[in-house]
């Protein structure tokens, strides 16, 4: 509902019931909104608690299927060789003759 629609409904209510009916209307609307919020919160809690078991089962299956994902990976030991892979050559280089 837009603001103009709410204002129009309020005007109609004011014409039908007068200014004395406004506090009772506000109380009724307040209690209705509160009940609606409580109901939606309760439904959301039920849905989340119902899916908790499913989430746990999915996590168990995921952990069983991929056991390495939870274990920390060990770092490979660093070599003392400081040459870059691009600088290293697979073909042996000829050493200069020391004659």
C-alpha positions as CSV (number, residue, x, y, z in Angstrom):
1,X,0.0,0.0,0.0
2,X,1.2,3.4,-0.8
3,X,1.0,6.5,1.4
4,X,-2.0,7.9,-0.6
5,X,-3.9,4.7,-0.2
6,X,-3.3,4.7,3.6
7,X,-4.4,8.3,3.8
8,X,-7.5,7.6,1.8
9,X,-8.5,4.7,4.1
10,X,-7.7,6.8,7.2
11,X,-10.0,9.6,5.8
12,X,-12.9,7.1,5.2
13,X,-12.5,5.7,8.7
14,X,-12.5,9.2,10.1
15,X,-15.7,10.0,8.3
16,X,-17.4,6.8,9.4
17,X,-16.4,6.5,13.0
18,X,-15.3,10.1,14.0
19,X,-12.2,11.2,15.9
20,X,-13.1,9.2,18.9
21,X,-12.6,5.9,17.0
22,X,-9.0,6.7,16.1
23,X,-7.4,5.5,19.3
24,X,-9.2,2.2,19.2
25,X,-8.2,1.8,15.5
26,X,-4.5,2.5,16.4
27,X,-4.6,-0.1,19.2
28,X,-6.2,-2.7,16.9
29,X,-3.6,-2.0,14.2
30,X,-0.8,-2.1,16.7
31,X,-1.9,-5.5,18.1
32,X,-2.4,-6.9,14.7
33,X,1.0,-5.9,13.5
34,X,2.6,-7.3,16.7
35,X,0.8,-10.6,16.2
36,X,1.8,-10.8,12.6
37,X,5.5,-10.2,13.5
38,X,5.4,-12.8,16.3
39,X,3.9,-15.3,13.8
40,X,6.5,-14.7,11.2
41,X,9.3,-14.9,13.7
42,X,7.9,-18.2,15.0
43,X,7.6,-19.6,11.5
44,X,11.2,-18.5,10.7
45,X,12.5,-20.2,13.9
46,X,10.6,-23.4,13.0
47,X,12.0,-23.5,9.5
48,X,15.6,-22.8,10.7
49,X,15.4,-25.5,13.5
50,X,13.9,-28.0,11.0
51,X,16.7,-27.5,8.6
52,X,19.5,-27.7,11.2
53,X,19.5,-31.5,11.0
54,X,19.7,-31.4,7.2
55,X,22.6,-28.9,7.4
56,X,24.5,-31.2,9.8
57,X,24.0,-34.2,7.5
58,X,25.2,-32.3,4.5
59,X,28.3,-31.1,6.3
60,X,29.1,-34.7,7.4
61,X,28.8,-35.9,3.9
62,X,30.8,-33.0,2.6
63,X,33.6,-33.7,5.1
64,X,33.5,-37.4,4.3
65,X,33.7,-36.8,0.6
66,X,36.6,-34.3,0.8
67,X,38.7,-35.1,3.9
68,X,41.6,-32.9,2.8
69,X,39.5,-29.7,2.9
70,X,39.5,-29.5,6.7
71,X,43.1,-30.5,7.3
72,X,45.6,-27.6,7.2
73,X,48.0,-28.1,4.3
74,X,51.7,-28.3,5.2
75,X,54.0,-25.9,3.4
76,X,56.6,-27.5,1.2
77,X,60.2,-27.0,2.4
78,X,61.9,-24.1,0.7
79,X,64.9,-25.0,-1.3
80,X,68.2,-23.2,-0.9
81,X,68.4,-22.8,-4.6
82,X,67.8,-19.1,-5.4
83,X,67.5,-19.5,-9.2
84,X,64.2,-18.8,-10.8
85,X,62.5,-21.6,-12.7
86,X,62.7,-19.5,-15.8
87,X,66.5,-19.1,-15.4
88,X,67.1,-22.8,-14.8
89,X,67.9,-24.6,-18.0
90,X,67.2,-28.3,-18.6
91,X,70.1,-28.5,-21.1
92,X,73.6,-28.7,-19.6
93,X,75.8,-25.7,-20.2
94,X,79.3,-26.1,-21.5
95,X,81.9,-25.1,-19.0
96,X,84.8,-23.0,-20.4
97,X,88.1,-24.9,-20.7
98,X,90.6,-23.9,-18.1
99,X,93.7,-24.5,-20.1
